[in-house]
Amino acid sequence: MVTTVTTYQNWIGGRWVPARSGGTRKNIDPASGEVLGIFPRSGAEDVADAVNAAREALDAWRAKPAPHRGEILFRAGEIILRHKEEFAREMAPEMGKVLKECRGDVQEASDMAYYMAGEGRRCFGQTTPSELPNKFAMSVRQPVGVVAAITPWNFPMAIPAWKIMPALIGGNTIVFKPAADVPKSGWNLAKALEEAGLPPGVLNVVFGNGGEAGAPLVEHPGIDLISFTGSNAVGRGIAVTAARLGMRIHLEMGGKNAIIVLDDADLDLALDGIIWSAFGTTGQRCTSASRLIVQRGVLDEFTQRLIARTEALRLGHGLDQDTDVGPLVNQEQLTKVSGYMEVARQEGATIACGGGIAKVDALPKGFFFRPTVLTDVKPNMRVAQEEIFGPVTAVIAVDGLEEAIDVNNGVRFGLSTSIYTRDVNKAFRAIDGITTGVVYVNAGTIGAEVHLPFGGTRETGNGHREAGQAALDTYTEWKTVYVDYSGHIQRAQIDA
């Protein structure tokens, strides 16, 4: 564990500087309560400095050929990969999730750097025949401008990389505000890009709370695009502010994801996927499986086996190799998840296992909650409709595939769905009928890959996608170019 406490700084205009106010915030281990570091508690002045630095760096960065921008991202990917174990071991104490998940988080940041580095030699536009003679028609991508990247605490390196890497390859400059609970991972990502040779001011990092640093960033007139991942409530507030100011927005705002288990499913495989999807990252993923839609023919056997598997999960520190489930990220999350147990009771659901705050003897200050299975849940109950964001999953019984699809689609969110079945016809009917942005067949609801679009429908987001080439549509805009070499005026449709 940490023996000395280091003080860190913001990165603005290529310099590491403290908050102008001198304010600081402790980075706390949610399992032990240990202080991991001291970070700036930034405010509006720091945000303004960062936005100004980003604007000053924009022209030179957008003028740098995209293949050369890609070379910097490739070097950053190499640096992140070289420090993978170190970064993962620093992530586990500040976020709480187990070490193997932290390694995956860091790997995903490296993967995204590599992938977007390759886009530096693509970033394709289109060429198309003109309707007029001696005229050339094409479209090209250009950067949006200065991007505000505001990221959550559950994926402290992966999600920032999902925003920063495509924004950089597109020629944008960035002001990045990591979640206040996980600043060291954001600092590590910035240091990797600094070491890779990113010019001063292209990426600026401002640490602090949402109200003190995030709100001024969202409202700053020098920002051209706000890219936010987090809660639906905060995202909707950002959308209102952006509409008032005429800003572009990219929002990813949660899910109420389901795994459908049909009578013909391989239950061993399904249970493996469910335990991982429901309780991995302590249920603190936007793609976590918080609903299990189970056909009645296997309901009793499935439920009994699920409860046994859930009760066997071991709570502990993320760095302990015997830990299956770490703590929730902070006291606020612990209170929220615990409060839903009373909601479940009032609505008539049964707490089949778990359902309470847990005390881990070696970690008395930790924010632990017992992995929980709710049964006798109806589709319209709050526990089946609202995002709990903790180690809680609800079993909902259905008669068949069509009902399962209807239940799956009958929530405000539309991020990720999984179905377990041995029948290929049912699998494809489900793929067609499910209205979420991501669908898995015979796998859990988590496991996105960086070269495919990621995002959801309905209140999960505002239509944009992260990752893959789809991310470039968020961080670039189209310019249409006509070159007329006829030597006389041609009036398009009039002369065609």
URFENRA-V371068 format. One record per residue. N is the residue number from 0. RES is the residue in one small letter. SS is DSSP state (H for helix, E for strand, L for the rest). OMEGA is omega in whole degrees, -180 to 180 (999 if undefined). Layout:
BEGIN
n:N res:RES ss:SS omega:OMEGA
n:N res:RES ss:SS omega:OMEGA
END
This chain:
BEGIN
n:0 res:m ss:L omega:-177
n:1 res:v ss:L omega:178
n:2 res:t ss:L omega:175
n:3 res:t ss:L omega:-178
n:4 res:v ss:L omega:-178
n:5 res:t ss:E omega:174
n:6 res:t ss:E omega:-177
n:7 res:y ss:L omega:-176
n:8 res:q ss:L omega:172
n:9 res:n ss:E omega:175
n:10 res:w ss:E omega:-174
n:11 res:i ss:E omega:178
n:12 res:g ss:L omega:179
n:13 res:g ss:L omega:179
n:14 res:r ss:E omega:175
n:15 res:w ss:E omega:-173
n:16 res:v ss:E omega:176
n:17 res:p ss:L omega:173
n:18 res:a ss:L omega:-179
n:19 res:r ss:L omega:-179
n:20 res:s ss:L omega:-173
n:21 res:g ss:L omega:-178
n:22 res:g ss:L omega:180
n:23 res:t ss:E omega:179
n:24 res:r ss:E omega:180
n:25 res:k ss:E omega:173
n:26 res:n ss:E omega:-169
n:27 res:i ss:E omega:172
n:28 res:d ss:L omega:-177
n:29 res:p ss:L omega:177
n:30 res:a ss:L omega:-173
n:31 res:s ss:L omega:-174
n:32 res:g ss:L omega:-178
n:33 res:e ss:L omega:175
n:34 res:v ss:E omega:-176
n:35 res:l ss:E omega:-178
n:36 res:g ss:E omega:179
n:37 res:i ss:E omega:-177
n:38 res:f ss:E omega:180
n:39 res:p ss:E omega:170
n:40 res:r ss:L omega:-169
n:41 res:s ss:L omega:179
n:42 res:g ss:L omega:-174
n:43 res:a ss:H omega:-180
n:44 res:e ss:H omega:179
n:45 res:d ss:H omega:177
n:46 res:v ss:H omega:179
n:47 res:a ss:H omega:177
n:48 res:d ss:H omega:-178
n:49 res:a ss:H omega:179
n:50 res:v ss:H omega:179
n:51 res:n ss:H omega:179
n:52 res:a ss:H omega:179
n:53 res:a ss:H omega:180
n:54 res:r ss:H omega:179
n:55 res:e ss:H omega:-178
n:56 res:a ss:H omega:-169
n:57 res:l ss:H omega:-174
n:58 res:d ss:H omega:-179
n:59 res:a ss:H omega:-179
n:60 res:w ss:H omega:-180
n:61 res:r ss:H omega:179
n:62 res:a ss:H omega:179
n:63 res:k ss:L omega:-178
n:64 res:p ss:L omega:-177
n:65 res:a ss:H omega:177
n:66 res:p ss:H omega:178
n:67 res:h ss:H omega:171
n:68 res:r ss:H omega:179
n:69 res:g ss:H omega:178
n:70 res:e ss:H omega:178
n:71 res:i ss:H omega:179
n:72 res:l ss:H omega:178
n:73 res:f ss:H omega:178
n:74 res:r ss:H omega:177
n:75 res:a ss:H omega:177
n:76 res:g ss:H omega:177
n:77 res:e ss:H omega:-179
n:78 res:i ss:H omega:179
n:79 res:i ss:H omega:-179
n:80 res:l ss:H omega:179
n:81 res:r ss:H omega:-179
n:82 res:h ss:L omega:-173
n:83 res:k ss:H omega:-177
n:84 res:e ss:H omega:179
n:85 res:e ss:H omega:-179
n:86 res:f ss:H omega:179
n:87 res:a ss:H omega:-179
n:88 res:r ss:H omega:173
n:89 res:e ss:H omega:178
n:90 res:m ss:H omega:-175
n:91 res:a ss:H omega:179
n:92 res:p ss:H omega:-176
n:93 res:e ss:H omega:-179
n:94 res:m ss:H omega:177
n:95 res:g ss:L omega:-176
n:96 res:k ss:L omega:-171
n:97 res:v ss:L omega:-170
n:98 res:l ss:H omega:-178
n:99 res:k ss:H omega:176
n:100 res:e ss:H omega:178
n:101 res:c ss:H omega:176
n:102 res:r ss:H omega:178
n:103 res:g ss:H omega:178
n:104 res:d ss:H omega:179
n:105 res:v ss:H omega:179
n:106 res:q ss:H omega:-179
n:107 res:e ss:H omega:176
n:108 res:a ss:H omega:177
n:109 res:s ss:H omega:179
n:110 res:d ss:H omega:-179
n:111 res:m ss:H omega:177
n:112 res:a ss:H omega:178
n:113 res:y ss:H omega:-176
n:114 res:y ss:H omega:-178
n:115 res:m ss:H omega:173
n:116 res:a ss:H omega:178
n:117 res:g ss:H omega:178
n:118 res:e ss:H omega:176
n:119 res:g ss:L omega:176
n:120 res:r ss:L omega:175
n:121 res:r ss:L omega:-176
n:122 res:c ss:L omega:-169
n:123 res:f ss:L omega:164
n:124 res:g ss:L omega:178
n:125 res:q ss:E omega:163
n:126 res:t ss:E omega:-175
n:127 res:t ss:E omega:178
n:128 res:p ss:E omega:173
n:129 res:s ss:L omega:176
n:130 res:e ss:L omega:-179
n:131 res:l ss:L omega:179
n:132 res:p ss:L omega:176
n:133 res:n ss:L omega:179
n:134 res:k ss:E omega:-178
n:135 res:f ss:E omega:-177
n:136 res:a ss:E omega:179
n:137 res:m ss:E omega:173
n:138 res:s ss:E omega:-180
n:139 res:v ss:E omega:177
n:140 res:r ss:E omega:172
n:141 res:q ss:E omega:-177
n:142 res:p ss:E omega:176
n:143 res:v ss:L omega:-180
n:144 res:g ss:L omega:180
n:145 res:v ss:E omega:-176
n:146 res:v ss:E omega:169
n:147 res:a ss:E omega:180
n:148 res:a ss:E omega:-177
n:149 res:i ss:E omega:-167
n:150 res:t ss:L omega:-177
n:151 res:p ss:L omega:-174
n:152 res:w ss:L omega:-172
n:153 res:n ss:L omega:174
n:154 res:f ss:L omega:-167
n:155 res:p ss:L omega:176
n:156 res:m ss:L omega:-176
n:157 res:a ss:H omega:-177
n:158 res:i ss:H omega:173
n:159 res:p ss:H omega:179
n:160 res:a ss:H omega:178
n:161 res:w ss:H omega:180
n:162 res:k ss:H omega:-172
n:163 res:i ss:H omega:-174
n:164 res:m ss:H omega:177
n:165 res:p ss:H omega:177
n:166 res:a ss:H omega:-180
n:167 res:l ss:H omega:-178
n:168 res:i ss:H omega:178
n:169 res:g ss:L omega:178
n:170 res:g ss:L omega:178
n:171 res:n ss:L omega:166
n:172 res:t ss:E omega:-164
n:173 res:i ss:E omega:161
n:174 res:v ss:E omega:-173
n:175 res:f ss:E omega:173
n:176 res:k ss:E omega:177
n:177 res:p ss:L omega:174
n:178 res:a ss:L omega:-175
n:179 res:a ss:H omega:-178
n:180 res:d ss:H omega:-175
n:181 res:v ss:H omega:-174
n:182 res:p ss:H omega:-174
n:183 res:k ss:H omega:179
n:184 res:s ss:H omega:175
n:185 res:g ss:H omega:177
n:186 res:w ss:H omega:179
n:187 res:n ss:H omega:179
n:188 res:l ss:H omega:179
n:189 res:a ss:H omega:179
n:190 res:k ss:H omega:178
n:191 res:a ss:H omega:179
n:192 res:l ss:H omega:175
n:193 res:e ss:H omega:180
n:194 res:e ss:H omega:-180
n:195 res:a ss:L omega:177
n:196 res:g ss:L omega:178
n:197 res:l ss:L omega:-177
n:198 res:p ss:L omega:180
n:199 res:p ss:L omega:175
n:200 res:g ss:L omega:-179
n:201 res:v ss:L omega:172
n:202 res:l ss:E omega:178
n:203 res:n ss:E omega:-176
n:204 res:v ss:E omega:-180
n:205 res:v ss:L omega:180
n:206 res:f ss:L omega:176
n:207 res:g ss:L omega:-179
n:208 res:n ss:L omega:180
n:209 res:g ss:H omega:-178
n:210 res:g ss:H omega:-174
n:211 res:e ss:H omega:-179
n:212 res:a ss:H omega:-178
n:213 res:g ss:H omega:-178
n:214 res:a ss:H omega:176
n:215 res:p ss:H omega:179
n:216 res:l ss:H omega:180
n:217 res:v ss:H omega:-175
n:218 res:e ss:H omega:-175
n:219 res:h ss:L omega:-177
n:220 res:p ss:L omega:179
n:221 res:g ss:L omega:179
n:222 res:i ss:L omega:179
n:223 res:d ss:L omega:-180
n:224 res:l ss:E omega:173
n:225 res:i ss:E omega:175
n:226 res:s ss:E omega:-172
n:227 res:f ss:E omega:168
n:228 res:t ss:E omega:-178
n:229 res:g ss:L omega:-174
n:230 res:s ss:L omega:179
n:231 res:n ss:H omega:-178
n:232 res:a ss:H omega:180
n:233 res:v ss:H omega:-180
n:234 res:g ss:H omega:178
n:235 res:r ss:H omega:176
n:236 res:g ss:H omega:177
n:237 res:i ss:H omega:180
n:238 res:a ss:H omega:178
n:239 res:v ss:H omega:179
n:240 res:t ss:H omega:-179
n:241 res:a ss:H omega:178
n:242 res:a ss:H omega:180
n:243 res:r ss:H omega:-176
n:244 res:l ss:H omega:-179
n:245 res:g ss:L omega:-180
n:246 res:m ss:L omega:171
n:247 res:r ss:E omega:179
n:248 res:i ss:E omega:171
n:249 res:h ss:E omega:-172
n:250 res:l ss:E omega:168
n:251 res:e ss:E omega:-164
n:252 res:m ss:L omega:168
n:253 res:g ss:L omega:-178
n:254 res:g ss:L omega:172
n:255 res:k ss:L omega:-165
n:256 res:n ss:E omega:-177
n:257 res:a ss:E omega:167
n:258 res:i ss:E omega:178
n:259 res:i ss:E omega:179
n:260 res:v ss:E omega:180
n:261 res:l ss:L omega:-176
n:262 res:d ss:L omega:-176
n:263 res:d ss:L omega:-177
n:264 res:a ss:L omega:168
n:265 res:d ss:L omega:-173
n:266 res:l ss:H omega:177
n:267 res:d ss:H omega:179
n:268 res:l ss:H omega:-179
n:269 res:a ss:H omega:-179
n:270 res:l ss:H omega:176
n:271 res:d ss:H omega:-180
n:272 res:g ss:H omega:-178
n:273 res:i ss:H omega:179
n:274 res:i ss:H omega:179
n:275 res:w ss:H omega:-175
n:276 res:s ss:H omega:-177
n:277 res:a ss:H omega:-170
n:278 res:f ss:H omega:171
n:279 res:g ss:H omega:-175
n:280 res:t ss:H omega:-180
n:281 res:t ss:H omega:180
n:282 res:g ss:H omega:-175
n:283 res:q ss:L omega:174
n:284 res:r ss:L omega:174
n:285 res:c ss:L omega:180
n:286 res:t ss:L omega:-179
n:287 res:s ss:L omega:-179
n:288 res:a ss:E omega:-179
n:289 res:s ss:E omega:173
n:290 res:r ss:E omega:175
n:291 res:l ss:E omega:-176
n:292 res:i ss:E omega:-166
n:293 res:v ss:E omega:177
n:294 res:q ss:E omega:-169
n:295 res:r ss:H omega:-178
n:296 res:g ss:H omega:179
n:297 res:v ss:H omega:-172
n:298 res:l ss:H omega:-175
n:299 res:d ss:H omega:-180
n:300 res:e ss:H omega:-179
n:301 res:f ss:H omega:-176
n:302 res:t ss:H omega:179
n:303 res:q ss:H omega:-179
n:304 res:r ss:H omega:178
n:305 res:l ss:H omega:180
n:306 res:i ss:H omega:180
n:307 res:a ss:H omega:180
n:308 res:r ss:H omega:-178
n:309 res:t ss:H omega:-179
n:310 res:e ss:H omega:-179
n:311 res:a ss:L omega:-178
n:312 res:l ss:L omega:-175
n:313 res:r ss:L omega:178
n:314 res:l ss:E omega:177
n:315 res:g ss:L omega:179
n:316 res:h ss:L omega:-178
n:317 res:g ss:L omega:180
n:318 res:l ss:L omega:178
n:319 res:d ss:L omega:-175
n:320 res:q ss:L omega:178
n:321 res:d ss:L omega:-177
n:322 res:t ss:L omega:173
n:323 res:d ss:L omega:-175
n:324 res:v ss:E omega:179
n:325 res:g ss:L omega:-180
n:326 res:p ss:L omega:164
n:327 res:l ss:L omega:-167
n:328 res:v ss:L omega:-179
n:329 res:n ss:L omega:-178
n:330 res:q ss:H omega:180
n:331 res:e ss:H omega:179
n:332 res:q ss:H omega:179
n:333 res:l ss:H omega:179
n:334 res:t ss:H omega:-180
n:335 res:k ss:H omega:-179
n:336 res:v ss:H omega:179
n:337 res:s ss:H omega:-180
n:338 res:g ss:H omega:180
n:339 res:y ss:H omega:178
n:340 res:m ss:H omega:176
n:341 res:e ss:H omega:175
n:342 res:v ss:H omega:180
n:343 res:a ss:H omega:-180
n:344 res:r ss:H omega:-178
n:345 res:q ss:H omega:-179
n:346 res:e ss:H omega:177
n:347 res:g ss:L omega:175
n:348 res:a ss:L omega:178
n:349 res:t ss:E omega:174
n:350 res:i ss:E omega:-173
n:351 res:a ss:E omega:174
n:352 res:c ss:E omega:-178
n:353 res:g ss:L omega:173
n:354 res:g ss:L omega:-178
n:355 res:g ss:L omega:175
n:356 res:i ss:E omega:-178
n:357 res:a ss:E omega:175
n:358 res:k ss:E omega:176
n:359 res:v ss:E omega:-170
n:360 res:d ss:L omega:-176
n:361 res:a ss:L omega:-175
n:362 res:l ss:E omega:-173
n:363 res:p ss:E omega:-179
n:364 res:k ss:E omega:-174
n:365 res:g ss:E omega:-179
n:366 res:f ss:E omega:-174
n:367 res:f ss:E omega:176
n:368 res:f ss:E omega:-177
n:369 res:r ss:L omega:174
n:370 res:p ss:L omega:-165
n:371 res:t ss:E omega:172
n:372 res:v ss:E omega:176
n:373 res:l ss:E omega:177
n:374 res:t ss:E omega:-176
n:375 res:d ss:L omega:-178
n:376 res:v ss:L omega:176
n:377 res:k ss:L omega:-174
n:378 res:p ss:L omega:-176
n:379 res:n ss:L omega:178
n:380 res:m ss:L omega:179
n:381 res:r ss:H omega:-180
n:382 res:v ss:H omega:177
n:383 res:a ss:H omega:-177
n:384 res:q ss:L omega:-172
n:385 res:e ss:L omega:-179
n:386 res:e ss:L omega:-178
n:387 res:i ss:L omega:177
n:388 res:f ss:L omega:177
n:389 res:g ss:L omega:-176
n:390 res:p ss:L omega:-176
n:391 res:v ss:E omega:175
n:392 res:t ss:E omega:-173
n:393 res:a ss:E omega:180
n:394 res:v ss:E omega:-179
n:395 res:i ss:E omega:-178
n:396 res:a ss:E omega:176
n:397 res:v ss:E omega:-178
n:398 res:d ss:L omega:-177
n:399 res:g ss:L omega:-173
n:400 res:l ss:H omega:-176
n:401 res:e ss:H omega:177
n:402 res:e ss:H omega:179
n:403 res:a ss:H omega:179
n:404 res:i ss:H omega:179
n:405 res:d ss:H omega:179
n:406 res:v ss:H omega:179
n:407 res:n ss:H omega:-176
n:408 res:n ss:H omega:-172
n:409 res:g ss:L omega:176
n:410 res:v ss:L omega:-178
n:411 res:r ss:L omega:-173
n:412 res:f ss:E omega:180
n:413 res:g ss:E omega:-176
n:414 res:l ss:L omega:-171
n:415 res:s ss:E omega:177
n:416 res:t ss:E omega:175
n:417 res:s ss:E omega:173
n:418 res:i ss:E omega:175
n:419 res:y ss:E omega:178
n:420 res:t ss:L omega:174
n:421 res:r ss:L omega:-175
n:422 res:d ss:L omega:-177
n:423 res:v ss:H omega:179
n:424 res:n ss:H omega:177
n:425 res:k ss:H omega:179
n:426 res:a ss:H omega:-178
n:427 res:f ss:H omega:173
n:428 res:r ss:H omega:178
n:429 res:a ss:H omega:179
n:430 res:i ss:H omega:-179
n:431 res:d ss:H omega:-173
n:432 res:g ss:H omega:-179
n:433 res:i ss:L omega:-174
n:434 res:t ss:L omega:175
n:435 res:t ss:L omega:-178
n:436 res:g ss:L omega:-179
n:437 res:v ss:E omega:177
n:438 res:v ss:E omega:176
n:439 res:y ss:E omega:173
n:440 res:v ss:E omega:-179
n:441 res:n ss:L omega:173
n:442 res:a ss:L omega:-179
n:443 res:g ss:L omega:-178
n:444 res:t ss:L omega:-179
n:445 res:i ss:L omega:-180
n:446 res:g ss:L omega:-180
n:447 res:a ss:L omega:178
n:448 res:e ss:L omega:-167
n:449 res:v ss:L omega:-176
n:450 res:h ss:L omega:178
n:451 res:l ss:L omega:180
n:452 res:p ss:L omega:178
n:453 res:f ss:E omega:177
n:454 res:g ss:L omega:-173
n:455 res:g ss:L omega:-178
n:456 res:t ss:E omega:179
n:457 res:r ss:E omega:-174
n:458 res:e ss:L omega:174
n:459 res:t ss:L omega:-178
n:460 res:g ss:E omega:-179
n:461 res:n ss:L omega:172
n:462 res:g ss:L omega:179
n:463 res:h ss:L omega:176
n:464 res:r ss:L omega:173
n:465 res:e ss:E omega:177
n:466 res:a ss:L omega:-179
n:467 res:g ss:L omega:177
n:468 res:q ss:L omega:178
n:469 res:a ss:H omega:179
n:470 res:a ss:H omega:-180
n:471 res:l ss:H omega:178
n:472 res:d ss:H omega:175
n:473 res:t ss:H omega:-169
n:474 res:y ss:H omega:173
n:475 res:t ss:E omega:173
n:476 res:e ss:E omega:-173
n:477 res:w ss:E omega:169
n:478 res:k ss:E omega:177
n:479 res:t ss:E omega:-175
n:480 res:v ss:E omega:174
n:481 res:y ss:E omega:176
n:482 res:v ss:E omega:-178
n:483 res:d ss:E omega:-180
n:484 res:y ss:L omega:-180
n:485 res:s ss:L omega:-179
n:486 res:g ss:L omega:175
n:487 res:h ss:L omega:-177
n:488 res:i ss:L omega:174
n:489 res:q ss:L omega:-170
n:490 res:r ss:L omega:175
n:491 res:a ss:H omega:-170
n:492 res:q ss:H omega:-180
n:493 res:i ss:H omega:-177
n:494 res:d ss:L omega:-176
n:495 res:a ss:L omega:999
END
